[in-house]
Amino acid sequence: MHRAHSHFEIRSSAAGYITHSHTLRNRRTPPTTVSMDDIIGNTQNTVAPSDQSKKKRPRRVVRPKPKSTQVEKSDDIEDINFTKDETLEIRASLLKWYDENQRDLPWRRISSKGEDEEDNEDMEESEKRAYAVWVSEVMLQQTRVQTVIDYFNKWMTKWPTLSHLAQASLEEVNEMWAGLGYYRRARFLLEGAKMIVEEGGGFPKAVPALRKVKGIGEYTAGAIASIAFKEVVPVVDGNVVRVIARLKAVSTNPKEAVAVKNTWKLAGQLVDLCRPGDFNQALMELGATVCTPSSPSCNECPISTKCRALLLSRCHDSVQVTDYPMKIVKAKQRSDFAAVTVVEVLEGPRMKDEAHPNSKFILVKRADKGLLAGLWEFPSVLLDGEADSVTRRDAIDHYLKSAFDLDPTKSCDIISREDVGEYVHVFTHIRLKMYVEWMVLHVKGFKKLWNKKQGEDDINWKFVDRQTLSCMGLTSGVRKVYGMIENYKQRTSSSLPARARSRKGSGKSKNWK
């Protein structure tokens, strides 16, 4: 049979390029681009053999080969463009849909201004709008919209302008950010705000100037410039990548450098000249609510008539809209293990099961660089792998002695030491298994140690009481560990009669080693 049965050789008159698809018979990944004429033309290229001459090879109708058939996929992508008519229709349809269907979000209320309002607004109002866009876009990275709404409202109440944020401390910012994850984003927001205020030139408006601000990349710069200042520049996030890949049926790896470059180029062709900010938000909104990764609502899409992936899916049973863009295999997560000990220090010798409202907890500040930089956590030690209780406790004892001069065997009375359980906390690239332990100590000379610690300027660990601990902006992992301790206390306390609970704590615990 003719080779067209296993491979399509595609010529697009609209885009003026040639590309080769994957083998449809063996893979579900569809051809990079194809038109209806191409599909029909390729089907007609093969002539069935005559029944009366079965021994003879079937006659084939062969198209003359184009001049250049050895074209790399990346080169093909560079040739893709939106025609003028396509661009105008997509702009009009998408903006009309956005005006009727956009979600009511707090940052849009601040950043949405009419043309007359914008002409008359003062610099302070303009910068407040840009600041709101910046905060919202940074929060929305790798975080769901519904989660961001409450954080955004609280943030803007505490720091309504860039100047207010520039006066905040990193600890205050981390506390406000707690639970959003990816804490480096919060640190960059603070550092960027300080940088803009210190330079005194006002909020940058153009993309090149915005890119110079700490923490503002190409995406965030485009969002601020187009939404806040009506600069005609594109914005490309994961939603936009998906929409454009489906519009043009691009099956190339979206992470490749050439693919990234050309997705930005295509997005730039589409941006509406009069309403760039609204158009960019509309494109992202479409990807977030209609053109979703696994279950797109093509019947509700305002630009489905321009979608080449949809056309292909209707012509080939083996092709689906969700085949675009190419699925990327995620890197395997690294598995780490840690011993985490919640150290509760009593000011006076008390029994294990007696409540002690004045007890203090030890918190340790992580390094200023790396994972969860600058955040507070309970004392913990990374382990080489799975470890038994004795190994974990030896590692923690060594750490307490070297870091805090607390020696459980000499300078402390161990009132209680219990293994509470295990908890797996998943980061983007790390799967951290934590062995959680609760240790109650009476420290000899605690007041002297407390007063010394309070006088230090460079604090990398501290004592906090129960009330302070509950109000701090701790990470979700640290909160989970503390919650495990509180639940354990309730279970063990409620499982014994009052008289037995009183007797149980009458001496030093022997279950610590």
Long-range contacts (C-beta under 8 A, 24 or more apart in sequence): 1-46, 1-58, 2-45, 2-46, 2-60, 2-62, 4-42, 4-45, 4-46, 5-46, 8-34, 8-38, 8-42, 9-42, 9-63, 9-69, 10-34, 10-38, 11-38, 11-66, 12-38, 13-37, 14-83, 15-79, 15-80, 15-81, 15-248, 16-79, 17-71, 17-76, 17-79, 17-80, 18-66, 18-68, 18-69, 18-71, 18-76, 19-71, 19-73, 19-76, 20-69, 20-71, 20-73, 21-251, 22-251, 24-316, 24-318, 24-319, 28-318, 28-319, 28-320, 28-323, 29-251, 29-323, 29-326, 30-249, 30-251, 30-309, 30-312, 30-316, 30-318, 30-319, 30-323, 30-324, 31-249, 31-251, 31-312, 32-73, 32-76, 32-77, 32-249, 32-250, 32-251, 32-252, 33-76, 33-80, 33-248, 33-249, 33-250, 33-308, 34-249, 34-308, 34-311, 34-312, 35-308, 35-311, 36-311, 36-315, 39-315, 73-252, 74-252, 74-256, 74-258, 74-259, 77-250, 77-252, 77-258, 77-259, 77-262, 78-258, 78-262, 80-248, 80-250, 80-262, 80-266, 81-266, 81-269, 82-266, 82-269, 82-270, 86-306, 87-269, 87-270, 89-303, 89-306, 90-247, 90-270, 90-303, 90-306, 91-270, 91-272, 91-279, 93-302, 93-303, 94-279, 94-282, 94-283, 94-286, 94-302, 94-303, 95-272, 95-275, 95-278, 95-279, 95-282, 96-302, 97-282, 97-286, 97-302, 98-278, 98-279, 98-281, 98-282, 98-285, 101-285, 101-289, 102-281, 102-282, 102-285, 103-145, 103-285, 103-289, 105-136, 105-145, 105-149, 106-136, 106-149, 106-152, 106-153, 106-156, 107-132, 107-133, 107-135, 107-136, 107-152, 108-281, 110-156, 111-227, 111-228, 111-277, 118-230, 123-202, 124-161, 126-203, 126-228, 126-229, 127-161, 127-162, 127-202, 127-203, 128-160, 128-161, 129-228, 130-203, 130-205, 130-224, 130-228, 130-229, 131-161, 131-162, 131-165, 131-203, 132-156, 133-223, 133-224, 133-227, 133-228, 134-189, 134-192, 134-216, 134-220, 134-224, 135-189, 137-219, 137-220, 137-223, 137-224, 138-185, 138-188, 138-189, 138-215, 138-220, 139-180, 139-185, 141-182, 141-185, 142-181, 142-182, 143-180, 143-181, 143-182, 145-288, 147-180, 148-180, 151-176, 151-177, 151-179, 151-180, 162-193, 162-196, 162-197, 162-203, 163-197, 165-189, 165-190, 165-193, 166-190, 166-193, 166-194, 166-196, 166-197, 166-198, 170-374, 171-374, 171-473, 174-374, 174-375, 174-473, 175-472, 175-473, 176-473, 177-473, 178-472, 178-473, 178-474, 178-475, 178-476, 179-475, 179-476, 179-479, 181-475, 181-476, 183-372, 183-373, 183-374, 183-375, 183-475, 184-373, 185-215, 187-215, 187-373, 187-374, 188-214, 188-215, 189-215, 191-215, 192-216, 205-229, 205-231, 206-231, 207-231, 207-233, 218-264, 222-280, 223-280, 226-271, 226-276, 226-277, 226-280, 227-277, 227-280, 227-281, 228-277, 230-275, 230-276, 230-277, 231-276, 232-271, 232-273, 232-276, 233-268, 233-271, 233-276, 234-264, 234-267, 234-268, 234-270, 234-271, 234-280, 235-267, 235-280, 235-283, 235-284, 236-263, 236-264, 236-267, 237-284, 237-287, 238-287, 239-283, 239-284, 239-285, 239-286, 239-287, 239-288, 239-291, 240-267, 240-283, 240-284, 240-287, 241-325, 242-287, 242-291, 242-293, 242-324, 242-325, 243-283, 243-286, 243-287, 243-291, 245-309, 245-324, 245-325, 246-291, 246-296, 246-307, 246-308, 246-309, 246-310, 246-321, 246-324, 246-325, 247-303, 247-306, 247-307, 247-308, 247-309, 248-308, 249-308, 249-309, 249-311, 249-312, 249-324, 250-324, 250-325, 251-323, 251-324, 251-325, 251-326, 252-325, 252-326, 253-325, 253-326, 253-328, 254-325, 254-326, 254-328, 255-328, 293-322, 294-322, 295-322, 296-321, 296-322, 331-429, 333-426, 333-427, 333-429, 333-430, 333-431, 334-429, 334-430, 334-431, 335-430, 335-431, 335-433, 336-382, 336-430, 336-431, 336-432, 336-433, 337-382, 337-383, 337-384, 337-385, 337-386, 337-387, 337-432, 337-433, 337-434, 337-435, 338-380, 338-381, 338-382, 338-383, 338-432, 338-433, 338-434, 338-435, 339-380, 339-381, 339-383, 339-387, 339-392, 339-393, 339-395, 339-396, 339-434, 339-435, 339-437, 340-377, 340-378, 340-379, 340-380, 340-434, 340-435, 340-436, 340-437, 340-481, 341-378, 341-379, 341-380, 341-396, 341-400, 341-437, 341-438, 341-439, 342-378, 342-420, 342-436, 342-437, 342-438, 342-439, 342-481, 342-482, 342-485, 343-378, 343-379, 343-400, 343-406, 343-439, 343-441, 344-438, 344-439, 344-440, 344-441, 345-440, 345-441, 345-442, 345-443, 345-446, 345-463, 346-415, 346-440, 346-441, 346-442, 346-443, 346-446, 347-446, 347-447, 348-442, 349-413, 349-415, 349-442, 350-415, 350-442, 350-505, 351-415, 351-502, 351-505, 351-506, 352-415, 352-416, 352-440, 352-504, 352-505, 352-509, 353-492, 353-493, 353-496, 353-501, 353-502, 353-504, 353-505, 354-505, 357-466, 358-465, 359-440, 359-465, 359-466, 360-450, 360-463, 360-464, 360-465, 361-463, 361-464, 361-465, 361-466, 361-469, 362-404, 362-461, 362-462, 362-463, 363-461, 363-462, 363-463, 363-464, 363-469, 363-472, 364-403, 364-460, 364-461, 365-459, 365-460, 365-461, 365-462, 371-427, 371-430, 372-475, 375-474, 375-475, 375-478, 376-472, 376-474, 376-478, 377-474, 377-475, 377-477, 377-478, 378-478, 378-481, 378-482, 379-403, 379-404, 380-434, 383-435, 387-435, 389-419, 390-513, 392-435, 392-437, 393-417, 393-437, 393-512, 393-513, 396-437, 403-461, 404-461, 405-449, 406-441, 406-443, 408-439, 408-441, 408-512, 411-443, 411-444, 411-445, 412-441, 412-442, 412-443, 412-444, 413-441, 413-442, 413-444, 413-508, 414-439, 414-440, 414-441, 414-508, 414-509, 414-512, 415-440, 415-441, 415-442, 415-505, 415-508, 415-509, 416-440, 416-505, 416-509, 416-511, 416-512, 417-509, 417-511, 417-512, 418-488, 418-492, 418-511, 420-484, 420-485, 420-488, 421-484, 421-488, 423-477, 423-480, 423-481, 423-484, 425-476, 425-477, 425-480, 432-477, 434-477, 434-481, 436-481, 436-484, 436-485, 438-485, 438-488, 438-489, 439-512
